[in-house]
């Protein structure tokens, strides 16, 4: 998160919410693997858009 000249890393819950995952979405309990999974994830809204585009093109 950047605010002017200040910066901090997001917490797992903040990153999950920012990407659009439900609060009930289950991630590993440890921060490092949870953030790694979120970093490699496709946000749900983007996945939905891709699937809709594929359906429209079919």
Order of alpha helices (4+ residues) and beta strands (2+ residues): beta-beta-alpha-alpha-alpha
